[in-house]
Amino acid sequence: MPGVMRLRVWDVEHGACAMIQHITPTLGGDVGGRLAMIDAGNSDNWSPSAYIRYNLGRTTLDYLFITNADQDHMSDLRGLGQMGISVDTLIRNPSYTGAAMRAIKLGSGPLTGDAEWYVSACDSFNAPAILPFDQGMNGITCELFHNPFPRFIDTNNLSLVVFIRYAGTVFLFPGDLERDGWLALLERSDFRARLSGVDVLMASHHGRENGFCKEAFEICRPQAVVVSDKSIIHDTQRRDYRPVVSDAGVLVRTTMKRRHVLTTRRDGWIQFDVQDNGNFAIDTEWMG
């Protein structure tokens, strides 16, 4: 269907939250289709639940992907219910049960209320989606990969890896995958094939050093990397992704400057509008 895929990466500091919709322009204004969200992080100043309820005027989140079962990826899960927003479809790493994830989480202390929501949902959201993502998003499709439990028993390397495609343009959300997890997935020829076509990469583990895998970038050379993170206070946040990005980079419409790495700490929210011919425009909240 003619229109654009609007993908916005929100500034939730050391956290993760992105929203995806197909937008159809009409004489009466833009009309948004079904809403998908990748992770449910929030910050002190912004939450996805309030945005969905009050800015979008919605009471349903059609598709919720949780890439990583840590608090910074799901700190507003309870907020969705508190705002009266129902989740139709939960998409996660399916290799563990709620009980298994509960045991993993208890290894680092008591579960938060959001973690309780998630581990319960692991056992209650198991029916097939009434309308699968690839059929419900007007041409936006996803492909999913994960490492299996119990080959890995840590939340980072059990991250759900999500490829989002529209009109031939591909975005990759690898959660908090660490090097060992990357190497395990690189054993798969189908994963390597998908990786070679990535245009925009969300840096794994918020751009931390332990989320970087040089072998992955022997296959993947994105046009841009996006880092969702807070201000730099640790040396582990200083991983430079510039050398693995294609030389041309991307043009940011907000500033009309070419960029190779965008960060929420510098740019605020970062929005990609992908046209049905595959071309995309980038806008940012701040001037960068």
N, C-alpha and C positions, 0 to 999 in steps of 0.2 A: 504494500500500500504506500503511495507517495507520502512523503513526510520526512522527518528527521528522527534519529535516535538521540535523545538528550541524556547524557551520562554526566552526573555531577559528583565529584569527590568532595566531601564536606570536611571542613576544618574541625576535627575533634581532638586536636593536640596529639598526645600519644594514644591513638586509638584508630578505629577504622569505621567508615560509613560512606557508602556511595549509593545513589539512587539512579534508576534507569527507567525511562518511559519512551514510548513512541509518540511523537508530537505531530499532529496534523494541523496545518494552517487552514483556517476558514475565514470567511468574510467577517464573522463575529469574533475572531480571535483564535488563538491556539487552543486546540483540544487535546488533552492528554489521555493516552490509553491506559492500559493496566500498569500498575506500579510494581516495580521490583526493587529490592534493597539488598545490597551486599554488606553484611555486618551491621551492627546496631550500636556502635559506640556513640557517646555523647561527650560534651564538655560542660564546664560550669555555665557557659553562656548560651548553649544551643543544644537542642535534642531533636532527634528525628521524629519522635512521637508528637511533639508539639508542632513541628513543621507540617507533618502529614495532616494532622487534625485541623490546624488553624490556617495554615497558608494554602494547602492543597484542598482543604475542605473534604477530606476523605475519612471514612471509618473502616476501610479495608486495605490491607497490604496484601497484594495478590501473591507475591513470591518473596520469601525471605531466605537468602543464602547466609549461612554462618560458616565462614572459612576457618575460624580458629576458636576453640572453646575456652578462651581466656577473657577476663573481665573487660579488657579494653576493646574487644570486638563485640561485646554484648551487654554493655552497661545500661542500655535503655530498654532491655527486653520487657521488664516489668512496666516500664513507662508506657509501652504500647497498650497494654491492658488498662492501665489507669486512665489513659486518654480515650478509652472506648474503641480502640482499633483492633480489629480481628486479623489474624494471620491465616490466609487460606492454605498456603503451601510452604513447608519448611524444607529446605534443601541443604544437606550436610554430608559429611563423610559417613556413609552407611555401614561401615565395617565394625563399629562398636555399638553396644547397647547403652541405654541410660545408666544401668548399673555399673558397667565397665567405666564409663566416663566419670561417674560419681566417685569410684574408687581412685581413679587417676587424680581427680581434683582434690580429694581428701588428703592426698599425699603432701599437699602444700598448705593445708589448713582448712578451716570450715568453709563451706560453700556460701557464696553471696546469694541474695534473693534471685538475682538474674541467672546465676549458675543453676539454682534449683529449677527455675523456669525451663532452662535448656535441657537439663538431664531428664526432666519429666517429659518434655516435648520429644526427646529421642525415642521414647516408647509409645507416645500417643499420636505422633504425626507419621504414621507408617502406611497409610492407605495411599494408593496411586493418586496423583493429582487429577482432579476432574478435568481440568484443562492444562495439559503440560505446557511448560514455559515456551517451547519452540512453536507451539500452536497458538499461544495466547498473546504474543508480543509483537504482532504485525511485522514479521520478518526479522526480528531480533532473535538470535539463537544462542544457546550456551553449550559448551562441552565441558565435562567434569572429569577430573582425575583425583586420585587420592592414594596414599600409602595405606596398607591394611594394618589394622590391629589384629594380633599382637606383635607383628613384625616391629612396629614402633609403639611405644607406650607413653610418649610425651605429646602434649597437645600441639606443639609447634610442628613436628614432623607428621602429625595426623591431620594437618591442615587440608581443607578442601581446596583444590586448585580449579579456578573457574576461568574458562575462555569465553568471552562475550564477542559475538560477531554480528555485524550489520553491514550489508552492502559491500562485503569483502574486507572491511576494516575490523581488526581484531585487538581486543583489550584483554590483558591477562592479570588476574587477581590471584596471587599464590599464597595468600594468607600470611602466616609467619613461618613458612617453610625454611628450614635451616639446610646447611650444606649436605648433610647425610640424607635428608629427605629428597633434595634435588637429585642427588646421585642415584637414589633408588628409582625415581621416576624416569631418569634418563636411560635406564635399562630398557625402557619400553619404546619400540619404534614408533608407535602411534603418538606418544607424547612428544618425541623428538620432531615428528612431522608437524604437529600443531605449533610447537615452540618456534619453528623456523618462520612462521607466518605472522608473528606478533608485531603489531604496530606501536602499541602503547603498553608499557609495563608498570604496574603498581609495585614498587619496590618491596620485596619480601621483608617481613619483620621491621617495617617502618624505616627501612634503609639501614638497619643495624648491620654491623660487620658480619655477624653470624648468619645473616640471611643471604649473603652473597655467595654465588657459586660460579667460579670462572668457567667451568666446563659448560654451563648452560649458555654462556655468552659466546661460546664457539659456534653455537647454532643460532642463537637469537641476537639480532641487532636491531632493536626497536628504534622508532623515530623519536621517542621521548620516554623518559622515566618520571613517574610521579611518586613523591615521598609524602606519606601522611605521618606527621610527627610534630612534637613540641619543639621549643627552642633548644638549641644544642647546649647540653650541660655535661655530656659524657663523650669521651673520645670514640666510643663505639658507634656514635652517630655520624661520624665523619667519613664514612665510605663514599668515595667519589665514583658516581655512575657515569660521568661524562665520557670516559674512554670507551664505554660499550655502546654508546648511542651513535646512530648514523650521523655522518658529518653534517648533513644539512639541518638536522633538528626540525623544529616546528615553529610556525609563526603564531604568536599570541596576539589575538585581535585587540585586547585591552591596551597593549603598549606598542603594537606593531614592531615588536622585536622578536628575533629568533631565539629560541630556547632549546636546551637539550634535557635539562632536569627542572621540573617544577616541584615546589614543596608547599604544603599547606602553611608552614610557619612563615614563609615569605609571601605567598600568593593568596592566602585565605582559601575559600572554596575555588575549585577548578572545574570548569564545565566544558565538555566536548559536545558539539552538535555535529552529528554525522549525517550528511545528505544521502539520498538514495542512490547517488552515483559513487559513493565511497569517500568523497572529499569531506574534510571536517574543519570546523572552526573552533578555536579555543578562546574562552573568556575566563578572567579571573576576578576575584572579589577585590583584590588590591592591585596596585600598580607594579608590584614585584620589586 
